Amino acid sequence: MLINTSEIDSRAGHRGAELLDVSPVDLKHLRRYTFGDVKLEKEILELFFGQLPQTVASLRDAATERDWMMAAHTLKGSARAVGAWRIGRLAEHAERTMPIANEVLRAQAIARIEEASEEARGFIEAAYSDG
């Protein structure tokens, strides 16, 4: 069974702005918390992207449903905090469906999160480039 991200988006059902945002990271959302302090924004995003590989590794290494849920829940919360809505929706879907017993679904969930993470990382690098 393939995971359809548009299906995930339509089932998210909360925060209409999340569904309308087309950017990999909603910088307006983040700026509400940083009061437009670009240095603080960069620091928060560096922390998020610095921790992201470890969180994804926690998903990959999850041995139990509890481990999987904890990693997915952690990712969901941190992604939402910085405005990375797609990552947050994918993590929420992973948390709810718990594909830990199905290797194909598990690999698909992780691959989609990694894809969204790379997209968000590229967006942030471009947004904060000095060029």
N, C-alpha and C positions, 0 to 999 in steps of 0.2 A: 504494500500500500504506500503510495507516494504521498508526501505531505504537501498540500496546496496552500501556499502562503496567503493567497487572497481569502481562502476559507478561514484561516487563522485570524486574519484581519477582521473579517466580518463577524467572527465569534467573539472578538475581544470585548465588544459591547460597552466599554467604559471609556471615558475621556474622549469625546468626539474629536478634539484637537489632535489626538494621537493618530487617528485614522486619516485625517486630512493632511497632516504634515508630510511633505515629500522629501525633506532633508533627512539624511541618515542620523543627524543629531539636531535637535530643536534648540538652537542657541538662544532663542527668545526665552524659552523655559529656563535654561540655565542662568541667563542674565537676571531673571527675577530674584535669584538667590545670591548672585554676586554683585548686584547693583551696578552692573556694567564694568566691573573691575576685570579687565582683560587678563592681567597677571594671575588673578585668582581663578578665572575660568580655565586658563591653560594648566594651572596646577591641579585643579580638580580633574580635568580631562586626562592629564598625565597619570594621575593616581588610578583613574578608572581603567585606562588602557594598559597601565602597568600590571594591574591585578587581573585583567581579563584572561590572559593565557592560563593563569593558575586556576581560575574558576572553570574555564572550559576543560582543563585537564581533570578537574574534580568530577565533571560530568563523565568524561571518558573513562575515568578510573572507578566510578561508582560501583560498588559491589552489591549494594542493597538498594531497595526502593527508597529507604530513608536517606541514604547518601545522595541518591539522584535528586530527590526532592529538595534537600538542603542546598545542593549546588545550584539547581535551577531557581530556587527561591532567592538565593543570594544574588544571582545574576539578574533576575527580574527586578529586584529592588534597586540595585546599583545602576542598572541601565535606565530605569525610570527617573532616578534622581538626577541624572545628567541630561535627560531628554533624548536618550537613544531609544525611541519608541519601538522600532522594528525589533531590535535585540530584546527589548522587554517583552514584546508580544510573543516572540519565538520562545523565550525562556518560560513565559507563563504557559504556553502550549506544552512545552516539555514537562513542566511541573505537573500539569493536570493529566497528561496522558501517560506519564511514566513508562516510556518504551524500553525500560531496562531489560526486560526478558526477551525482547525482539531485537536482535542484532541489526537488522536492516533499518527498522524505525529509529533505533538509537543512533546509528551512523548518520541517517538522514537529518535527524534533529541537530546533531552536533555540526554537521556540514553546513546547514542553513545558518546556524548561529555564527559559525566561523566566517561564512560569506558576508553576513550582515556586519560582523565586526570589522572585517577588512574594508568594507564599503564606508563604514563610519570613520575608521582610522584615516582613510584617504581623504574623506571630506574635511576632517579636522586639520589634517596637515595642510590642505589647500586653503582652508579658512584662516589659518593663523600663519601662513607663510609670509615672509617679509618681502616677497617679490611682487 
